[in-house]
């Protein structure tokens, strides 16, 4: 199987357990790894025969910005479900980064990765 990787999709969302997270929001970053058969598009050189990664990235940004979940695990799950239903994807890996997670210490990032 072949793979399409899209990293660092940025969106401003309102995900978290705390009221200030729901009210003020914060930046989230999402990485996607899509497994699919890309041999047809490799032969045809036509966008219609592949997974349009531009459309995938736009959809992920919309999902970050138009939903509000308590957990980034749920955001990852919704992204995986929607992308699998909208595109010809055999398998998907979704990583949601929450670099400003309010955990009481300074850190660079917290992320959750799911594979479906």
N, C-alpha and C positions, 0 to 999 in steps of 0.2 A: 504494500500500500504506500501511497504517496502522502505528502504532508504539506499543508499550508500553515505558516506561523505568522501571527500578527501580534506584536508586542507593544505595550504602552498605550493602549486606547484610553484616553483620559475623558472623564466625565465628572460633573459636579452633582453629587447625590445626597440624599437624606436618609442614609442607612445607619442604624445603630440602636442600641438599647436606651440611650439617655435622651431626655427631652431636648437638650441643647443640640444634639446631633440631628434630630428630626427637624428642629427649627432653623438652625444656622447652616447645616450641611457641611460638606467637605469634599475634597477631591478624592476620587477613586481611580485606580488604573487597572486595566484588565488585559491579560495575555490570553491568546487563543491558539490552540494547535488543533488543526482539523486533519483527520485522516480520511482520504478519499482516493478513488482511482482517477488519476489525472492523465492517463495515457491518451484518451481521446482528444483532450485539449492540447496535449503535447504534439499530437499528429496534425490536428486541424488548424491550430493557431487562431482559434476563434473564441471570443469571450463567452459566447452562448454555450460552449461545451465544457465550461469549467465553473467553479465556484467563484463568483465575483467578490474578491476580498475587500474591495471598496464598499460594496453593499453590506458585507458582514460587519465591517468596522463601524459603519454608520448605524446599523441596527444595535450593536452592542452599546454604543454611546447613548442611543435612545432609551435602551433598557436601564442603563445606570441612572439616567436623568428623569425618567417618568414613573419610577416606582419608589416605594419606601418600604424597606424591610428591616427587621430587628437585627438579622444576622447576615454577614457577607456570604455565609454558606447558602442561604436562600437566594441571594442575588446570583451567585454562581450557578445554582440549579436552574433558575429561570432562564438565564442566558443560554445554558446548554440545551434546555428543552426547546426554546424558541428557535435557536439556530438549527437544531436537528429537524424541526418540523418545517422550516422555511427553505432549507438548502439541502442538496444531495450529499449529506455527510454520513460516513460510515461510523466514525467515532470522533469524539471531541474531548479536549482537555481545556478547562477554563480555570485560570488563576485570577482571583480578585485580590488586589493590593489595597490595603487601608493604611497608608503611611502616617496618618494623624490619629490613629486609634487612641482613645483616652484610657490608657492603662496605668497611668501614674508614674511612669518613668520615661526618659528619653530613649527613643529607639528609631531605627531607620525605616522599618516596615513591618507590617503584619500581613500575611497573605494566607489564603485558603485555595487549595487546588482540588478540583474534582475531575473525574474521568468517566465519561458515559459512552 
